[in-house]
Amino acid sequence: MSAVKDEDPRIDGIKTKIRVVPNFPKPGIMFQDITTLLLDPKAFKDTVDLFVERYKGKNISVVAGEVISEEYTLEYGSDRLEMHVGAVNKGERALVVDDLIATGGTLCAAMNLLERAGAEIVECACLIELPELKGRDRLHGKPLHVLVEYH
């Protein structure tokens, strides 16, 4: 398990900028809204810096985000990821970045897309993890690095 715990003082500042919206988008969901973090220049910079510090010098050739097509299920519905054909070349080393891992559906869909394109998944990185939803268990042993865990 890879997570930046509270030993880095920047984590506390990041945590204070993540707004929790109860019962959104449906009853029982505690939505982790990072809009407030994105609007705070220092918290956003600290978030990006923590990820850059981790992956600098690791020979990552592709950083994949949400952009073939792969459908997946979320805790509150379903969605689809799309990736431009040719965005990733066979043999490239990919880092999958997402704001949050809950059930793992989005990360699994992204990994499936990248692997279909021939990429090697090096690691997944998320700002937030909701461990009780066990999304990490769906990653088939791929490493996951998170900055903030909410229990």
C-alpha positions as CSV (number, residue, x, y, z in Angstrom):
1,M,0.0,0.0,0.0
2,S,1.3,3.4,-1.0
3,A,-0.1,6.5,0.6
4,V,1.4,9.8,1.7
5,K,0.3,9.9,5.4
6,D,0.2,13.0,7.5
7,E,4.0,13.1,7.8
8,D,4.1,15.6,4.9
9,P,2.7,19.0,6.2
10,R,1.2,19.7,2.8
11,I,-1.4,16.9,3.2
12,D,-3.3,18.8,6.0
13,G,-3.7,21.8,3.7
14,I,-4.9,19.6,0.8
15,K,-7.4,17.8,3.1
16,T,-8.9,21.1,4.2
17,K,-9.6,22.0,0.5
18,I,-11.6,18.8,-0.3
19,R,-15.3,19.5,0.2
20,V,-17.6,16.6,1.1
21,V,-21.1,16.8,-0.4
22,P,-23.4,14.3,1.4
23,N,-26.0,12.4,-0.6
24,F,-24.7,13.4,-4.0
25,P,-25.3,12.3,-6.7
26,K,-27.7,10.0,-4.9
27,P,-28.6,9.2,-1.3
28,G,-25.9,7.5,0.7
29,I,-23.0,8.8,-1.4
30,M,-20.4,11.1,0.2
31,F,-19.1,12.9,-2.9
32,Q,-15.5,14.1,-2.6
33,D,-15.5,17.4,-4.5
34,I,-12.0,18.6,-5.4
35,T,-13.3,21.8,-7.1
36,T,-12.4,23.8,-4.0
37,L,-8.9,22.3,-4.1
38,L,-8.5,23.3,-7.8
39,L,-9.5,26.8,-7.0
40,D,-6.9,27.2,-4.3
41,P,-3.5,27.9,-6.0
42,K,-1.4,26.7,-3.1
43,A,-3.3,23.5,-2.4
44,F,-3.4,22.7,-6.1
45,K,0.3,23.3,-6.4
46,D,1.0,21.2,-3.4
47,T,-1.0,18.4,-4.8
48,V,0.8,18.5,-8.2
49,D,4.2,18.8,-6.5
50,L,3.6,15.7,-4.3
51,F,2.8,13.6,-7.5
52,V,5.8,15.1,-9.4
53,E,8.1,14.4,-6.5
54,R,7.0,10.7,-6.5
55,Y,7.3,10.1,-10.2
56,K,10.3,12.2,-11.2
57,G,13.1,10.0,-12.5
58,K,10.8,6.9,-12.8
59,N,11.0,6.7,-16.6
60,I,7.3,7.3,-17.1
61,S,6.6,7.9,-20.8
62,V,2.8,8.3,-20.6
63,V,0.6,10.0,-18.1
64,A,-3.0,8.8,-18.8
65,G,-6.1,10.5,-17.7
66,E,-9.7,10.3,-18.8
67,V,-9.7,11.1,-22.5
68,I,-11.1,2.9,-28.1
69,S,-13.9,3.1,-25.3
70,E,-14.4,1.2,-22.0
71,E,-17.6,1.1,-20.0
72,Y,-17.5,0.7,-16.2
73,T,-19.7,0.7,-13.2
74,L,-19.5,3.3,-10.4
75,E,-21.0,3.1,-6.9
76,Y,-23.8,5.4,-8.2
77,G,-24.2,4.4,-11.8
78,S,-22.1,3.7,-14.9
79,D,-19.9,5.7,-17.3
80,R,-17.5,5.3,-20.2
81,L,-13.9,6.3,-20.8
82,E,-12.6,7.1,-24.3
83,M,-9.0,7.4,-25.5
84,H,-7.8,8.8,-28.8
85,V,-6.5,6.0,-31.0
86,G,-2.7,6.5,-31.2
87,A,-2.6,8.4,-27.9
88,V,-0.5,5.6,-26.4
89,N,2.0,3.4,-28.2
90,K,2.8,-0.2,-27.6
91,G,5.4,-0.7,-24.9
92,E,5.0,2.8,-23.3
93,R,5.1,2.9,-19.5
94,A,1.8,4.5,-18.3
95,L,0.9,6.2,-15.1
96,V,-2.9,6.3,-14.5
97,V,-4.0,9.4,-12.6
98,D,-7.5,10.0,-11.1
99,D,-8.9,12.3,-8.5
100,L,-10.5,9.5,-6.4
101,I,-10.6,5.7,-6.1
102,A,-13.8,4.4,-4.6
103,T,-14.9,1.1,-6.2
104,G,-12.0,1.1,-8.7
105,G,-14.2,1.2,-11.8
106,T,-12.6,4.2,-13.4
107,L,-9.1,3.1,-12.8
108,C,-9.8,-0.4,-14.1
109,A,-11.4,1.0,-17.2
110,A,-8.4,3.3,-17.8
111,M,-6.0,0.4,-17.3
112,N,-8.0,-1.8,-19.7
113,L,-7.8,0.9,-22.4
114,L,-4.1,1.4,-21.9
115,E,-3.4,-2.3,-21.9
116,R,-5.5,-2.8,-25.1
117,A,-3.2,-0.2,-26.7
118,G,-0.2,-2.1,-25.6
119,A,1.0,0.1,-22.7
120,E,2.6,-1.2,-19.5
121,I,0.8,0.1,-16.4
122,V,3.5,1.3,-13.9
123,E,1.2,2.5,-11.2
124,C,-2.1,4.3,-10.4
125,A,-2.1,7.5,-8.5
126,C,-5.1,9.2,-6.8
127,L,-5.6,12.3,-4.7
128,I,-8.3,10.5,-2.6
129,E,-9.0,6.9,-1.6
130,L,-12.2,5.6,0.1
131,P,-10.8,2.4,1.4
132,E,-14.1,1.0,2.7
133,L,-15.3,0.6,-0.9
134,K,-12.3,-1.7,-1.6
135,G,-11.5,-0.3,-5.1
136,R,-7.8,-1.2,-4.5
137,D,-8.8,-4.8,-4.5
138,R,-10.0,-4.5,-8.2
139,L,-6.6,-3.3,-9.5
140,H,-5.2,-6.8,-10.0
141,G,-2.2,-6.1,-7.9
142,K,-1.2,-2.9,-9.7
143,P,0.4,-0.4,-7.3
144,L,-1.7,2.4,-6.1
145,H,-0.4,5.6,-4.6
146,V,-2.8,8.0,-2.8
147,L,-2.3,11.3,-1.0
148,V,-5.4,11.3,1.2
149,E,-7.5,8.5,2.7
150,Y,-11.1,9.1,4.0
151,H,-12.5,6.4,6.3
